[in-house]
Amino acid sequence: AICEPPIPSGCAVVSVAAMVGGTPFAAKPPPPKTDDEEKPSAAAAPADVAKEAPASKEISDIRLADMVHALDKVPKLLRAISLSIRGMYSTHAQRNNPVPAAFEALQRSFAQEAQVFRVFLIPLTMEIVIQLQRLVVHYLEQDVDVWKRKINDCAKAVKEYKILFDCLAQFFREIFKDISRLPAEVQEVRDALVTETHKFQRESGILGIKSLVEDDLFIALLFIPEVDYYAAPLVHGGHLDEFRKPVVAKDFFERSFAAANALELSLMPAVAKLEQVVQHVADFFTDMLVELETELLADTSPTPPPKKKDPWANYGKTAAEIQADREKEEAEERAATGQTRPPAEQQALEAKQERHYEIVKPKAYWIDRSWRALQGVNGNIFQDTINVPFAEPREYPQDWLENRKNAEGVDIIDLARAATANVEITAALDP
């Protein structure tokens, strides 16, 4: 007999087959609590009644690492979306290899959202993340004295990316609302392919037993020919010795089921996770902007145009008069930039600015690594979506882009366009 390890109380046992429509195993009920367990201890009583402390808004080393960890997820989540689209539209009906009518209807139905991903959402996400290099350059290429003098430019860059990531998160929320109808359409394909459904339930269960799965987001993609090669490394995460790749779909009926199944089990979770990741980054830049403006006294208002100088302004004046005019102009500039503080106050402010710089600069190298990692796979992601057919009507992606509004009723695209003058991002906002 095989002895199973004990299961902690309260933990539900779920079958991997449930990921493809199967029924999860029932969870073992936890054992009844004894009288001693039901009585709270005196030491634990204050913690039970105490309210949870609010999360700190300060830009700390831990928060920076958490934000970079979120950025590192973007390439993998975009690849899950692109591979799902590739599997969906690399499966075509042929004369001797028909596909179910429900699958052809699903292809036509999803074509509109697939075009939105290909033309707009994927390129915009990649450009915004890659162009973070224009923000981190303030920390990587400037020493602390130069950064303090140019702190306003750094704060303006933070404000720009805060708005861009917030708009991007709203776009992903909108597209997720549109694709929320897909599970019902995928179920129609499963109902038409009952035999294939049971087969893939069994194969998924075997995969969960025999292999070490690092990311289950890509399991449904392992059964699609041509896509499985790219999905396998993302499933096992490099643990080749503990991974047994399942058999891919053999005929067009199995391939149709696998492609439809990937929409629900890979694409939709990836879109939901990507929205959360992007919103997390936007919230981080919101707090960073608050710190720069309130504590470090950075000014994010638009830079006024330079004053025109009269070439004849010093004509007929003595050297003392010219020097007095110059000192008067410098005093006005210091007053406008807030540099007329008492020495003690100015010294305390500079100490805060230096502390912020010393915290952010080491993690700026991590952010630089994150956008370079995404830049390294952008060609593969674009190649995955090359087979997407034109949407009907063909102007649907442009209409989707121009008419999505936020909670205040303002067009999201207008907010993004007004926030940046970056040429690459502006081009992605006008596909």
Helices and strands as residue ranges (DSSP letters): G 16-20, H 35-38, H 45-49, H 61-72, H 74-89, H 101-116, I 117-121, H 122-130, H 133-140, H 144-149, H 151-179, H 182-192, H 194-210, G 216-223, H 228-236, G 240-242, H 252-262, I 263-267, H 268-290, I 291-295, H 319-336, H 343-384, H 396-403, H 412-419, H 423-429
